[in-house]
Amino acid sequence: QARAKPSTSAFLLFLWQCPWWLIPWSIWCKATWISISTKNYHRHQKAMNIEQFVAQSIGLWRSMRSGHSLAFQQFEDVLSEISIEEIADTDPIISKSIKASSLEDNSPHHSAFKMEWNAESDWEPDDPNEVSSGSCVIIPVPFTSHSGHLLRSVGYAESIPAESTYSFLSDGTFVLTTQYEQSIAEERIWFVSENVRCRSSVLKTSAGSGILQTSFASEVRKIKT
């Protein structure tokens, strides 16, 4: 008979019932268990490429992000719903975006997708109409099996079309770098498990000498039952 995996609720119940002097040790055990689970997941993963990354990202995600603005010395908490879906290779927006970019008109592209989001931030005013939402089309143009160019109809740091370079680290982490007129954005996305992924970002000055903003998000796939 298969043994049930320990759940988070069971762990929290244990914390509630255990003596106070055991809590630091218990938290360390939980962190170690998560770390081992993550390493075991990556150990069984093959080298990531853009097709695999997009295929694994398709779906509806619930995101919790914390941001720190060093320029304004403020923190921000954001809850959002993110929808990621593939678009057809024949969609006219793909050829239009490539022609408008610095790439050759016949540049090969793979796994283009559309991302939509609906976010609530503690920086937003009380007016519910001010909730941030939007969408963008993202078009990968691979150069090699593990690196390439990425075209976005809306950038991360500035609401204008953006051209980025991407690459994959040996552990499957997706690294995206975008040069804007006034800043440089570096994003990293990695899968902790099949249905959980993490995202970090660093926004630097255009010269790369100063840090303007940092953020970290954990994203959980919404599974239909």
Beta strands, then each sheet from edge to edge (+ up, - down):
strand 1: 59-69
strand 2: 74-86
strand 3: 113-121
strand 4: 132-144
strand 5: 147-152
strand 6: 162-168
strand 7: 174-179
strand 8: 183-193
strand 9: 196-205
strand 10: 211-221
sheet 1: 1+ 2- 3+ 4- 5+ 6- 7+ 8- 9+ 10- 1+
end
